[in-house]
């Protein structure tokens, strides 16, 4: 009888708790949701994650409490395993680059087709248009809930050896590239010597001289202070750009009430819009503040003439054609059409 009354008391307490908790499912909420990013929170990318987290916390009155994990630490820095970890629930949420997720969702390689996107309006034409919609469908089909597009940015080339203004200058340069084989193909076509490694490994490799150079957006190159690891030459060639995807693990998403899902989605869209503005600050001809700051730090900045640009486009054309088929010709045709009409 003691056991029975104890059990009865526990059930009563449980029922009382349920009654006070209110919204359906809210009792299943975790005390903390783990949000993965590759870089630190001082980068525009990380700021997007922080803004999203803050907005969600405020707008849910703390029901959804997000903690940002930089350095892809939830997968020991191996950014090519991030998407799988989100799908499996090792990671609850992420602001991630399509470059890192393209091993699992092949169509995400589309943003790394060399010289496809000439300007920011071209990136917007894809992410905010039909291509973005189709890619979200594929991410969703792969088991992860996509909510908004942010931006890492146009990726520029840096190296410690010499000025690069033509493909001939790339000969023999040992370059760190990210996880998709498309990058290996691009830099091989240009005569360089690309080697794949994680961002965590890239920085010591640059410092020790194990590699000569790398490619990343200007704001990221600045925030990571790559000039302090010998990266004294930068080529502004806008050859590819990576947007960022704001996503949630599917089981986590389904554990939230309808109302909270709407809050998280709206917060992702608001944070992403603000994050894109941060990512584009200081890196355009109209607003060259970061470029000037970098020059002040002793970095030689090379801009391409139209003829030099054309040489790079021609040298990477076979790679573009090959990967257009891998990504899906219909999707790439749609992208080309939307960029032309932007
Ligand atoms: O590893 C990189 O170069 C980075 C930080 O840009 C990505 O995660 C794609």
py3Dmol code that shows the C-alpha trace and the ligand (Angstrom):
import py3Dmol

protein = """\
ATOM      1  CA  UNK A   1       0.000   0.000   0.000  1.00  0.00           C
ATOM      2  CA  UNK A   2       2.898   2.325   0.683  1.00  0.00           C
ATOM      3  CA  UNK A   3       4.123   1.757  -2.850  1.00  0.00           C
ATOM      4  CA  UNK A   4       0.641   2.304  -4.240  1.00  0.00           C
ATOM      5  CA  UNK A   5       0.125   5.601  -2.420  1.00  0.00           C
ATOM      6  CA  UNK A   6       3.590   6.729  -3.402  1.00  0.00           C
ATOM      7  CA  UNK A   7       2.798   5.946  -7.011  1.00  0.00           C
ATOM      8  CA  UNK A   8      -0.541   7.752  -6.714  1.00  0.00           C
ATOM      9  CA  UNK A   9       1.163  10.840  -5.304  1.00  0.00           C
ATOM     10  CA  UNK A  10       3.716  10.814  -8.106  1.00  0.00           C
ATOM     11  CA  UNK A  11       0.996  10.551 -10.743  1.00  0.00           C
ATOM     12  CA  UNK A  12      -0.906  13.418  -9.146  1.00  0.00           C
ATOM     13  CA  UNK A  13       2.215  15.560  -9.080  1.00  0.00           C
ATOM     14  CA  UNK A  14       2.854  14.665 -12.715  1.00  0.00           C
ATOM     15  CA  UNK A  15      -0.672  15.645 -13.719  1.00  0.00           C
ATOM     16  CA  UNK A  16      -0.375  18.937 -11.851  1.00  0.00           C
ATOM     17  CA  UNK A  17       2.916  19.649 -13.594  1.00  0.00           C
ATOM     18  CA  UNK A  18       1.395  18.916 -17.002  1.00  0.00           C
ATOM     19  CA  UNK A  19      -1.481  21.274 -16.271  1.00  0.00           C
ATOM     20  CA  UNK A  20       0.846  24.141 -15.383  1.00  0.00           C
ATOM     21  CA  UNK A  21       3.285  23.572 -18.275  1.00  0.00           C
ATOM     22  CA  UNK A  22       0.541  24.481 -20.721  1.00  0.00           C
ATOM     23  CA  UNK A  23       1.258  23.995 -24.456  1.00  0.00           C
ATOM     24  CA  UNK A  24       1.201  20.486 -25.847  1.00  0.00           C
ATOM     25  CA  UNK A  25       4.633  18.810 -26.069  1.00  0.00           C
ATOM     26  CA  UNK A  26       6.395  21.600 -24.206  1.00  0.00           C
ATOM     27  CA  UNK A  27       7.370  19.087 -21.520  1.00  0.00           C
ATOM     28  CA  UNK A  28       9.517  17.348 -24.160  1.00  0.00           C
ATOM     29  CA  UNK A  29      11.683  20.374 -24.762  1.00  0.00           C
ATOM     30  CA  UNK A  30      15.394  19.993 -24.086  1.00  0.00           C
ATOM     31  CA  UNK A  31      17.064  22.350 -21.652  1.00  0.00           C
ATOM     32  CA  UNK A  32      19.569  23.267 -24.378  1.00  0.00           C
ATOM     33  CA  UNK A  33      19.678  22.973 -28.171  1.00  0.00           C
ATOM     34  CA  UNK A  34      23.129  22.585 -29.707  1.00  0.00           C
ATOM     35  CA  UNK A  35      23.759  24.832 -32.734  1.00  0.00           C
ATOM     36  CA  UNK A  36      26.835  24.054 -34.865  1.00  0.00           C
ATOM     37  CA  UNK A  37      28.961  26.539 -36.834  1.00  0.00           C
ATOM     38  CA  UNK A  38      32.398  26.077 -38.401  1.00  0.00           C
ATOM     39  CA  UNK A  39      33.996  29.364 -37.391  1.00  0.00           C
ATOM     40  CA  UNK A  40      33.875  31.557 -34.278  1.00  0.00           C
ATOM     41  CA  UNK A  41      31.180  33.983 -33.180  1.00  0.00           C
ATOM     42  CA  UNK A  42      33.326  37.022 -34.091  1.00  0.00           C
ATOM     43  CA  UNK A  43      32.897  36.110 -37.799  1.00  0.00           C
ATOM     44  CA  UNK A  44      29.796  37.322 -39.721  1.00  0.00           C
ATOM     45  CA  UNK A  45      28.807  33.641 -39.994  1.00  0.00           C
ATOM     46  CA  UNK A  46      28.928  33.204 -36.204  1.00  0.00           C
ATOM     47  CA  UNK A  47      27.102  36.474 -35.642  1.00  0.00           C
ATOM     48  CA  UNK A  48      24.208  35.100 -37.684  1.00  0.00           C
ATOM     49  CA  UNK A  49      24.042  32.097 -35.344  1.00  0.00           C
ATOM     50  CA  UNK A  50      24.110  34.363 -32.279  1.00  0.00           C
ATOM     51  CA  UNK A  51      21.379  36.650 -33.613  1.00  0.00           C
ATOM     52  CA  UNK A  52      19.183  33.645 -34.398  1.00  0.00           C
ATOM     53  CA  UNK A  53      19.740  32.183 -30.913  1.00  0.00           C
ATOM     54  CA  UNK A  54      18.971  35.477 -29.207  1.00  0.00           C
ATOM     55  CA  UNK A  55      15.787  36.118 -31.204  1.00  0.00           C
ATOM     56  CA  UNK A  56      14.515  32.592 -30.497  1.00  0.00           C
ATOM     57  CA  UNK A  57      15.200  32.877 -26.782  1.00  0.00           C
ATOM     58  CA  UNK A  58      13.479  36.273 -26.566  1.00  0.00           C
ATOM     59  CA  UNK A  59      10.481  35.345 -28.670  1.00  0.00           C
ATOM     60  CA  UNK A  60       9.856  32.002 -26.919  1.00  0.00           C
ATOM     61  CA  UNK A  61      10.346  33.494 -23.449  1.00  0.00           C
ATOM     62  CA  UNK A  62      13.247  31.099 -22.950  1.00  0.00           C
ATOM     63  CA  UNK A  63      11.331  27.928 -23.877  1.00  0.00           C
ATOM     64  CA  UNK A  64      13.913  27.306 -26.591  1.00  0.00           C
ATOM     65  CA  UNK A  65      17.416  27.852 -25.349  1.00  0.00           C
ATOM     66  CA  UNK A  66      20.132  27.572 -28.008  1.00  0.00           C
ATOM     67  CA  UNK A  67      23.857  27.229 -27.357  1.00  0.00           C
ATOM     68  CA  UNK A  68      26.291  27.969 -30.190  1.00  0.00           C
ATOM     69  CA  UNK A  69      29.146  25.468 -30.696  1.00  0.00           C
ATOM     70  CA  UNK A  70      31.904  26.999 -32.893  1.00  0.00           C
ATOM     71  CA  UNK A  71      34.696  25.112 -34.626  1.00  0.00           C
ATOM     72  CA  UNK A  72      32.325  22.300 -35.686  1.00  0.00           C
ATOM     73  CA  UNK A  73      33.298  20.918 -32.270  1.00  0.00           C
ATOM     74  CA  UNK A  74      30.302  18.551 -32.113  1.00  0.00           C
ATOM     75  CA  UNK A  75      31.954  16.531 -34.924  1.00  0.00           C
ATOM     76  CA  UNK A  76      35.547  17.086 -33.773  1.00  0.00           C
ATOM     77  CA  UNK A  77      36.113  19.769 -36.408  1.00  0.00           C
ATOM     78  CA  UNK A  78      35.306  17.514 -39.363  1.00  0.00           C
ATOM     79  CA  UNK A  79      32.937  19.842 -41.191  1.00  0.00           C
ATOM     80  CA  UNK A  80      32.161  17.305 -43.928  1.00  0.00           C
ATOM     81  CA  UNK A  81      30.397  15.197 -41.251  1.00  0.00           C
ATOM     82  CA  UNK A  82      28.266  18.075 -39.979  1.00  0.00           C
ATOM     83  CA  UNK A  83      25.200  17.375 -42.136  1.00  0.00           C
ATOM     84  CA  UNK A  84      25.075  13.696 -41.149  1.00  0.00           C
ATOM     85  CA  UNK A  85      25.350  14.687 -37.491  1.00  0.00           C
ATOM     86  CA  UNK A  86      22.413  17.088 -37.871  1.00  0.00           C
ATOM     87  CA  UNK A  87      20.366  14.386 -39.546  1.00  0.00           C
ATOM     88  CA  UNK A  88      21.217  11.911 -36.758  1.00  0.00           C
ATOM     89  CA  UNK A  89      20.526  14.366 -33.943  1.00  0.00           C
ATOM     90  CA  UNK A  90      24.085  14.690 -32.639  1.00  0.00           C
ATOM     91  CA  UNK A  91      23.584  18.334 -33.680  1.00  0.00           C
ATOM     92  CA  UNK A  92      20.158  19.983 -33.107  1.00  0.00           C
ATOM     93  CA  UNK A  93      20.558  23.054 -35.297  1.00  0.00           C
ATOM     94  CA  UNK A  94      23.157  24.657 -37.557  1.00  0.00           C
ATOM     95  CA  UNK A  95      24.095  27.620 -39.672  1.00  0.00           C
ATOM     96  CA  UNK A  96      26.146  25.824 -42.296  1.00  0.00           C
ATOM     97  CA  UNK A  97      27.818  26.149 -45.670  1.00  0.00           C
ATOM     98  CA  UNK A  98      26.591  24.163 -48.679  1.00  0.00           C
ATOM     99  CA  UNK A  99      30.249  23.374 -49.385  1.00  0.00           C
ATOM    100  CA  UNK A 100      30.425  21.245 -46.243  1.00  0.00           C
ATOM    101  CA  UNK A 101      27.079  19.548 -46.837  1.00  0.00           C
ATOM    102  CA  UNK A 102      27.563  18.807 -50.540  1.00  0.00           C
ATOM    103  CA  UNK A 103      29.026  15.315 -49.862  1.00  0.00           C
ATOM    104  CA  UNK A 104      25.519  14.377 -48.605  1.00  0.00           C
ATOM    105  CA  UNK A 105      23.373  16.661 -50.820  1.00  0.00           C
ATOM    106  CA  UNK A 106      25.158  16.732 -54.161  1.00  0.00           C
ATOM    107  CA  UNK A 107      23.099  19.564 -55.684  1.00  0.00           C
ATOM    108  CA  UNK A 108      24.495  21.935 -53.041  1.00  0.00           C
ATOM    109  CA  UNK A 109      27.674  21.974 -55.152  1.00  0.00           C
ATOM    110  CA  UNK A 110      25.855  24.409 -57.434  1.00  0.00           C
ATOM    111  CA  UNK A 111      27.249  27.487 -55.637  1.00  0.00           C
ATOM    112  CA  UNK A 112      30.785  26.234 -56.314  1.00  0.00           C
ATOM    113  CA  UNK A 113      30.426  26.151 -60.097  1.00  0.00           C
ATOM    114  CA  UNK A 114      33.352  28.395 -61.074  1.00  0.00           C
ATOM    115  CA  UNK A 115      32.486  31.944 -62.177  1.00  0.00           C
ATOM    116  CA  UNK A 116      28.740  31.298 -62.379  1.00  0.00           C
ATOM    117  CA  UNK A 117      27.706  34.150 -60.041  1.00  0.00           C
ATOM    118  CA  UNK A 118      29.123  37.565 -61.037  1.00  0.00           C
ATOM    119  CA  UNK A 119      27.752  39.613 -58.125  1.00  0.00           C
ATOM    120  CA  UNK A 120      25.637  39.615 -54.967  1.00  0.00           C
ATOM    121  CA  UNK A 121      22.449  40.028 -57.020  1.00  0.00           C
ATOM    122  CA  UNK A 122      23.283  36.705 -58.685  1.00  0.00           C
ATOM    123  CA  UNK A 123      23.561  34.948 -55.319  1.00  0.00           C
ATOM    124  CA  UNK A 124      20.177  36.418 -54.340  1.00  0.00           C
ATOM    125  CA  UNK A 125      18.649  35.327 -57.655  1.00  0.00           C
ATOM    126  CA  UNK A 126      19.479  31.728 -56.683  1.00  0.00           C
ATOM    127  CA  UNK A 127      18.814  31.627 -52.943  1.00  0.00           C
ATOM    128  CA  UNK A 128      15.649  33.747 -53.074  1.00  0.00           C
ATOM    129  CA  UNK A 129      14.300  32.120 -56.245  1.00  0.00           C
ATOM    130  CA  UNK A 130      13.388  28.777 -57.757  1.00  0.00           C
ATOM    131  CA  UNK A 131      16.865  27.252 -57.221  1.00  0.00           C
ATOM    132  CA  UNK A 132      16.765  28.037 -53.507  1.00  0.00           C
ATOM    133  CA  UNK A 133      13.318  26.486 -53.250  1.00  0.00           C
ATOM    134  CA  UNK A 134      14.433  23.297 -55.005  1.00  0.00           C
ATOM    135  CA  UNK A 135      17.569  23.012 -52.864  1.00  0.00           C
ATOM    136  CA  UNK A 136      15.473  23.408 -49.700  1.00  0.00           C
ATOM    137  CA  UNK A 137      13.315  20.567 -51.012  1.00  0.00           C
ATOM    138  CA  UNK A 138      16.393  18.356 -51.397  1.00  0.00           C
ATOM    139  CA  UNK A 139      17.732  19.228 -47.932  1.00  0.00           C
ATOM    140  CA  UNK A 140      14.308  18.469 -46.487  1.00  0.00           C
ATOM    141  CA  UNK A 141      14.205  15.163 -48.365  1.00  0.00           C
ATOM    142  CA  UNK A 142      17.621  14.339 -46.903  1.00  0.00           C
ATOM    143  CA  UNK A 143      16.071  14.634 -43.433  1.00  0.00           C
ATOM    144  CA  UNK A 144      16.941  18.154 -42.252  1.00  0.00           C
ATOM    145  CA  UNK A 145      14.532  21.121 -41.970  1.00  0.00           C
ATOM    146  CA  UNK A 146      15.820  24.218 -43.852  1.00  0.00           C
ATOM    147  CA  UNK A 147      14.542  27.646 -42.758  1.00  0.00           C
ATOM    148  CA  UNK A 148      16.562  30.498 -44.263  1.00  0.00           C
ATOM    149  CA  UNK A 149      19.539  31.485 -46.438  1.00  0.00           C
ATOM    150  CA  UNK A 150      22.409  33.543 -45.036  1.00  0.00           C
ATOM    151  CA  UNK A 151      25.824  34.162 -46.568  1.00  0.00           C
ATOM    152  CA  UNK A 152      29.476  33.318 -46.087  1.00  0.00           C
ATOM    153  CA  UNK A 153      30.451  35.192 -49.257  1.00  0.00           C
ATOM    154  CA  UNK A 154      32.544  35.381 -52.389  1.00  0.00           C
ATOM    155  CA  UNK A 155      35.677  33.331 -51.889  1.00  0.00           C
ATOM    156  CA  UNK A 156      39.028  34.972 -52.633  1.00  0.00           C
ATOM    157  CA  UNK A 157      42.438  33.385 -53.041  1.00  0.00           C
ATOM    158  CA  UNK A 158      45.323  34.070 -50.672  1.00  0.00           C
ATOM    159  CA  UNK A 159      48.880  32.741 -50.658  1.00  0.00           C
ATOM    160  CA  UNK A 160      52.258  33.335 -49.079  1.00  0.00           C
ATOM    161  CA  UNK A 161      54.376  33.074 -52.240  1.00  0.00           C
ATOM    162  CA  UNK A 162      53.561  35.596 -54.932  1.00  0.00           C
ATOM    163  CA  UNK A 163      51.009  37.707 -56.748  1.00  0.00           C
ATOM    164  CA  UNK A 164      48.440  35.633 -58.687  1.00  0.00           C
ATOM    165  CA  UNK A 165      46.748  37.297 -61.667  1.00  0.00           C
ATOM    166  CA  UNK A 166      46.633  34.522 -64.291  1.00  0.00           C
ATOM    167  CA  UNK A 167      46.235  30.726 -64.249  1.00  0.00           C
ATOM    168  CA  UNK A 168      49.958  30.482 -65.058  1.00  0.00           C
ATOM    169  CA  UNK A 169      50.691  32.040 -61.639  1.00  0.00           C
ATOM    170  CA  UNK A 170      48.892  29.134 -59.960  1.00  0.00           C
ATOM    171  CA  UNK A 171      51.393  26.553 -61.156  1.00  0.00           C
ATOM    172  CA  UNK A 172      52.698  24.474 -58.252  1.00  0.00           C
ATOM    173  CA  UNK A 173      50.982  26.481 -55.493  1.00  0.00           C
ATOM    174  CA  UNK A 174      50.061  24.159 -52.656  1.00  0.00           C
ATOM    175  CA  UNK A 175      46.530  25.166 -51.668  1.00  0.00           C
ATOM    176  CA  UNK A 176      44.250  24.047 -48.878  1.00  0.00           C
ATOM    177  CA  UNK A 177      40.709  23.447 -50.129  1.00  0.00           C
ATOM    178  CA  UNK A 178      37.470  22.349 -48.454  1.00  0.00           C
ATOM    179  CA  UNK A 179      35.658  19.030 -48.555  1.00  0.00           C
ATOM    180  CA  UNK A 180      34.002  18.826 -51.968  1.00  0.00           C
ATOM    181  CA  UNK A 181      35.937  17.143 -54.803  1.00  0.00           C
ATOM    182  CA  UNK A 182      34.692  19.967 -57.044  1.00  0.00           C
ATOM    183  CA  UNK A 183      37.329  22.206 -55.426  1.00  0.00           C
ATOM    184  CA  UNK A 184      40.057  19.673 -56.140  1.00  0.00           C
ATOM    185  CA  UNK A 185      38.940  19.676 -59.795  1.00  0.00           C
ATOM    186  CA  UNK A 186      38.957  23.487 -60.061  1.00  0.00           C
ATOM    187  CA  UNK A 187      42.448  23.946 -58.640  1.00  0.00           C
ATOM    188  CA  UNK A 188      43.871  20.986 -60.526  1.00  0.00           C
ATOM    189  CA  UNK A 189      42.522  22.492 -63.759  1.00  0.00           C
ATOM    190  CA  UNK A 190      44.309  25.721 -62.859  1.00  0.00           C
ATOM    191  CA  UNK A 191      47.628  23.929 -62.431  1.00  0.00           C
ATOM    192  CA  UNK A 192      47.806  24.280 -58.646  1.00  0.00           C
ATOM    193  CA  UNK A 193      48.406  21.519 -56.133  1.00  0.00           C
ATOM    194  CA  UNK A 194      45.220  21.358 -54.000  1.00  0.00           C
ATOM    195  CA  UNK A 195      44.951  19.390 -50.791  1.00  0.00           C
ATOM    196  CA  UNK A 196      41.775  18.837 -48.803  1.00  0.00           C
ATOM    197  CA  UNK A 197      41.665  19.615 -45.093  1.00  0.00           C
ATOM    198  CA  UNK A 198      39.292  20.961 -42.461  1.00  0.00           C
ATOM    199  CA  UNK A 199      39.280  24.610 -41.434  1.00  0.00           C
ATOM    200  CA  UNK A 200      40.682  23.584 -38.042  1.00  0.00           C
ATOM    201  CA  UNK A 201      43.697  21.984 -39.718  1.00  0.00           C
ATOM    202  CA  UNK A 202      44.086  24.738 -42.326  1.00  0.00           C
ATOM    203  CA  UNK A 203      45.281  27.423 -39.945  1.00  0.00           C
ATOM    204  CA  UNK A 204      48.251  25.480 -38.483  1.00  0.00           C
ATOM    205  CA  UNK A 205      49.065  24.211 -42.001  1.00  0.00           C
ATOM    206  CA  UNK A 206      49.290  27.796 -43.234  1.00  0.00           C
ATOM    207  CA  UNK A 207      51.338  28.833 -40.200  1.00  0.00           C
ATOM    208  CA  UNK A 208      53.874  26.038 -40.661  1.00  0.00           C
ATOM    209  CA  UNK A 209      54.099  26.531 -44.420  1.00  0.00           C
ATOM    210  CA  UNK A 210      52.794  23.004 -45.083  1.00  0.00           C
ATOM    211  CA  UNK A 211      50.485  24.747 -47.565  1.00  0.00           C
ATOM    212  CA  UNK A 212      51.085  28.020 -49.432  1.00  0.00           C
ATOM    213  CA  UNK A 213      47.538  29.295 -49.616  1.00  0.00           C
ATOM    214  CA  UNK A 214      43.785  28.889 -49.286  1.00  0.00           C
ATOM    215  CA  UNK A 215      40.501  30.411 -50.420  1.00  0.00           C
ATOM    216  CA  UNK A 216      37.784  31.989 -48.254  1.00  0.00           C
ATOM    217  CA  UNK A 217      35.629  35.127 -48.095  1.00  0.00           C
ATOM    218  CA  UNK A 218      37.354  38.410 -47.326  1.00  0.00           C
ATOM    219  CA  UNK A 219      35.553  38.957 -44.008  1.00  0.00           C
ATOM    220  CA  UNK A 220      36.581  35.483 -42.860  1.00  0.00           C
ATOM    221  CA  UNK A 221      40.195  35.992 -43.977  1.00  0.00           C
ATOM    222  CA  UNK A 222      40.274  39.198 -41.927  1.00  0.00           C
ATOM    223  CA  UNK A 223      38.571  37.775 -38.825  1.00  0.00           C
ATOM    224  CA  UNK A 224      40.941  34.785 -38.877  1.00  0.00           C
ATOM    225  CA  UNK A 225      43.906  37.190 -39.276  1.00  0.00           C
ATOM    226  CA  UNK A 226      45.399  35.095 -42.059  1.00  0.00           C
ATOM    227  CA  UNK A 227      47.937  37.856 -42.764  1.00  0.00           C
ATOM    228  CA  UNK A 228      49.610  36.741 -39.517  1.00  0.00           C
ATOM    229  CA  UNK A 229      50.186  33.259 -40.988  1.00  0.00           C
ATOM    230  CA  UNK A 230      51.962  34.518 -44.076  1.00  0.00           C
ATOM    231  CA  UNK A 231      48.997  35.185 -46.364  1.00  0.00           C
ATOM    232  CA  UNK A 232      50.381  38.384 -47.922  1.00  0.00           C
ATOM    233  CA  UNK A 233      48.951  38.049 -51.436  1.00  0.00           C
ATOM    234  CA  UNK A 234      45.242  38.099 -52.167  1.00  0.00           C
ATOM    235  CA  UNK A 235      43.493  37.786 -55.519  1.00  0.00           C
ATOM    236  CA  UNK A 236      39.970  39.218 -55.750  1.00  0.00           C
ATOM    237  CA  UNK A 237      38.440  36.895 -58.303  1.00  0.00           C
ATOM    238  CA  UNK A 238      34.933  36.129 -56.887  1.00  0.00           C
ATOM    239  CA  UNK A 239      35.207  32.659 -58.421  1.00  0.00           C
ATOM    240  CA  UNK A 240      32.549  31.056 -56.189  1.00  0.00           C
ATOM    241  CA  UNK A 241      30.424  32.120 -53.208  1.00  0.00           C
ATOM    242  CA  UNK A 242      28.840  30.121 -50.435  1.00  0.00           C
ATOM    243  CA  UNK A 243      25.526  31.117 -48.915  1.00  0.00           C
ATOM    244  CA  UNK A 244      24.660  29.667 -45.489  1.00  0.00           C
ATOM    245  CA  UNK A 245      21.687  27.510 -44.519  1.00  0.00           C
ATOM    246  CA  UNK A 246      19.827  27.932 -41.215  1.00  0.00           C
ATOM    247  CA  UNK A 247      18.493  24.453 -40.356  1.00  0.00           C
ATOM    248  CA  UNK A 248      16.991  22.275 -37.604  1.00  0.00           C
ATOM    249  CA  UNK A 249      17.089  18.508 -37.006  1.00  0.00           C
ATOM    250  CA  UNK A 250      13.725  17.016 -37.990  1.00  0.00           C
ATOM    251  CA  UNK A 251      12.869  15.297 -34.678  1.00  0.00           C
ATOM    252  CA  UNK A 252      13.687  18.469 -32.774  1.00  0.00           C
ATOM    253  CA  UNK A 253      11.507  20.449 -35.173  1.00  0.00           C
ATOM    254  CA  UNK A 254       8.601  18.048 -34.674  1.00  0.00           C
ATOM    255  CA  UNK A 255       8.961  18.154 -30.903  1.00  0.00           C
ATOM    256  CA  UNK A 256       8.112  21.865 -30.908  1.00  0.00           C
ATOM    257  CA  UNK A 257       4.611  23.306 -30.892  1.00  0.00           C
ATOM    258  CA  UNK A 258       3.251  24.806 -34.095  1.00  0.00           C
ATOM    259  CA  UNK A 259       3.590  28.264 -32.569  1.00  0.00           C
ATOM    260  CA  UNK A 260       7.218  27.755 -31.567  1.00  0.00           C
ATOM    261  CA  UNK A 261       8.111  26.360 -35.017  1.00  0.00           C
ATOM    262  CA  UNK A 262       6.741  29.546 -36.559  1.00  0.00           C
ATOM    263  CA  UNK A 263       8.776  31.652 -34.131  1.00  0.00           C
ATOM    264  CA  UNK A 264      11.981  29.729 -34.924  1.00  0.00           C
ATOM    265  CA  UNK A 265      11.367  29.998 -38.687  1.00  0.00           C
ATOM    266  CA  UNK A 266      10.666  33.733 -38.549  1.00  0.00           C
ATOM    267  CA  UNK A 267      13.695  34.298 -36.297  1.00  0.00           C
ATOM    268  CA  UNK A 268      15.898  32.384 -38.764  1.00  0.00           C
ATOM    269  CA  UNK A 269      14.672  34.565 -41.631  1.00  0.00           C
ATOM    270  CA  UNK A 270      15.166  37.783 -39.662  1.00  0.00           C
ATOM    271  CA  UNK A 271      18.634  36.701 -38.470  1.00  0.00           C
ATOM    272  CA  UNK A 272      19.661  35.579 -41.967  1.00  0.00           C
ATOM    273  CA  UNK A 273      18.655  38.909 -43.511  1.00  0.00           C
ATOM    274  CA  UNK A 274      20.719  40.795 -40.934  1.00  0.00           C
ATOM    275  CA  UNK A 275      23.606  38.314 -41.272  1.00  0.00           C
ATOM    276  CA  UNK A 276      23.806  38.851 -45.054  1.00  0.00           C
ATOM    277  CA  UNK A 277      24.162  42.590 -44.488  1.00  0.00           C
ATOM    278  CA  UNK A 278      26.999  41.963 -42.026  1.00  0.00           C
ATOM    279  CA  UNK A 279      28.714  39.559 -44.460  1.00  0.00           C
ATOM    280  CA  UNK A 280      28.595  42.097 -47.314  1.00  0.00           C
ATOM    281  CA  UNK A 281      29.914  45.011 -45.284  1.00  0.00           C
ATOM    282  CA  UNK A 282      33.224  46.444 -46.465  1.00  0.00           C
ATOM    283  CA  UNK A 283      33.821  43.996 -49.308  1.00  0.00           C
ATOM    284  CA  UNK A 284      32.334  45.770 -52.331  1.00  0.00           C
ATOM    285  CA  UNK A 285      33.755  48.493 -54.604  1.00  0.00           C
ATOM    286  CA  UNK A 286      31.112  50.860 -53.146  1.00  0.00           C
ATOM    287  CA  UNK A 287      32.145  50.006 -49.573  1.00  0.00           C
ATOM    288  CA  UNK A 288      35.791  48.848 -49.605  1.00  0.00           C
ATOM    289  CA  UNK A 289      36.558  49.370 -45.885  1.00  0.00           C
ATOM    290  CA  UNK A 290      37.789  45.822 -45.229  1.00  0.00           C
ATOM    291  CA  UNK A 291      39.933  45.857 -48.373  1.00  0.00           C
ATOM    292  CA  UNK A 292      41.612  49.051 -47.231  1.00  0.00           C
ATOM    293  CA  UNK A 293      42.131  47.665 -43.756  1.00  0.00           C
ATOM    294  CA  UNK A 294      43.794  44.613 -45.247  1.00  0.00           C
ATOM    295  CA  UNK A 295      46.068  46.713 -47.448  1.00  0.00           C
ATOM    296  CA  UNK A 296      47.049  48.588 -44.293  1.00  0.00           C
ATOM    297  CA  UNK A 297      48.138  45.262 -42.787  1.00  0.00           C
ATOM    298  CA  UNK A 298      50.559  44.740 -45.676  1.00  0.00           C
ATOM    299  CA  UNK A 299      48.475  42.433 -47.854  1.00  0.00           C
ATOM    300  CA  UNK A 300      48.988  42.910 -51.596  1.00  0.00           C
ATOM    301  CA  UNK A 301      45.554  42.880 -53.225  1.00  0.00           C
ATOM    302  CA  UNK A 302      45.264  41.911 -56.888  1.00  0.00           C
ATOM    303  CA  UNK A 303      42.202  42.660 -58.981  1.00  0.00           C
ATOM    304  CA  UNK A 304      41.807  40.956 -62.351  1.00  0.00           C
ATOM    305  CA  UNK A 305      41.543  42.714 -65.697  1.00  0.00           C
ATOM    306  CA  UNK A 306      38.680  41.443 -67.903  1.00  0.00           C
ATOM    307  CA  UNK A 307      41.298  39.538 -69.965  1.00  0.00           C
ATOM    308  CA  UNK A 308      42.783  37.846 -66.898  1.00  0.00           C
ATOM    309  CA  UNK A 309      39.288  36.993 -65.626  1.00  0.00           C
ATOM    310  CA  UNK A 310      38.497  35.425 -69.032  1.00  0.00           C
ATOM    311  CA  UNK A 311      41.607  33.230 -68.765  1.00  0.00           C
ATOM    312  CA  UNK A 312      40.413  31.817 -65.432  1.00  0.00           C
ATOM    313  CA  UNK A 313      36.921  31.224 -66.812  1.00  0.00           C
ATOM    314  CA  UNK A 314      38.310  29.401 -69.860  1.00  0.00           C
ATOM    315  CA  UNK A 315      40.658  27.240 -67.777  1.00  0.00           C
ATOM    316  CA  UNK A 316      37.830  26.077 -65.499  1.00  0.00           C
ATOM    317  CA  UNK A 317      35.163  25.650 -68.194  1.00  0.00           C
ATOM    318  CA  UNK A 318      35.650  21.846 -68.462  1.00  0.00           C
ATOM    319  CA  UNK A 319      35.164  21.556 -64.691  1.00  0.00           C
ATOM    320  CA  UNK A 320      31.968  23.614 -64.911  1.00  0.00           C
ATOM    321  CA  UNK A 321      30.630  21.388 -67.681  1.00  0.00           C
ATOM    322  CA  UNK A 322      31.501  18.171 -65.872  1.00  0.00           C
ATOM    323  CA  UNK A 323      29.925  19.274 -62.584  1.00  0.00           C
ATOM    324  CA  UNK A 324      26.852  20.719 -64.271  1.00  0.00           C
ATOM    325  CA  UNK A 325      25.932  17.122 -65.112  1.00  0.00           C
ATOM    326  CA  UNK A 326      26.721  15.864 -61.602  1.00  0.00           C
ATOM    327  CA  UNK A 327      24.629  18.593 -59.956  1.00  0.00           C
ATOM    328  CA  UNK A 328      21.755  18.239 -62.418  1.00  0.00           C
ATOM    329  CA  UNK A 329      21.463  20.013 -65.757  1.00  0.00           C
ATOM    330  CA  UNK A 330      17.895  21.206 -65.175  1.00  0.00           C
ATOM    331  CA  UNK A 331      18.821  22.884 -61.892  1.00  0.00           C
ATOM    332  CA  UNK A 332      21.934  24.535 -63.348  1.00  0.00           C
ATOM    333  CA  UNK A 333      19.976  25.696 -66.427  1.00  0.00           C
ATOM    334  CA  UNK A 334      17.455  27.271 -64.066  1.00  0.00           C
ATOM    335  CA  UNK A 335      20.308  28.976 -62.179  1.00  0.00           C
ATOM    336  CA  UNK A 336      21.855  30.322 -65.377  1.00  0.00           C
ATOM    337  CA  UNK A 337      18.474  31.636 -66.515  1.00  0.00           C
ATOM    338  CA  UNK A 338      17.726  33.332 -63.176  1.00  0.00           C
ATOM    339  CA  UNK A 339      21.186  34.913 -63.041  1.00  0.00           C
ATOM    340  CA  UNK A 340      20.807  36.271 -66.581  1.00  0.00           C
ATOM    341  CA  UNK A 341      17.408  37.764 -65.654  1.00  0.00           C
ATOM    342  CA  UNK A 342      18.493  39.261 -62.292  1.00  0.00           C
TER     343      UNK A 342
END
"""
ligand_1 = """\
9
LIG
O 36.451 25.651 -44.313
C 36.214 26.714 -44.870
O 36.977 27.195 -45.719
C 34.951 27.465 -44.514
C 35.107 27.961 -43.099
O 34.779 28.536 -45.370
C 33.798 26.528 -44.655
O 33.353 25.935 -43.708
C 33.231 26.296 -45.993
"""
view = py3Dmol.view(width=600, height=400)
view.addModel(protein, "pdb")
view.setStyle({"model": 0}, {"cartoon": {"style": "trace"}})
view.addModel(ligand_1, "xyz")
view.setStyle({"model": 1}, {"stick": {}})
view.zoomTo()
view.show()
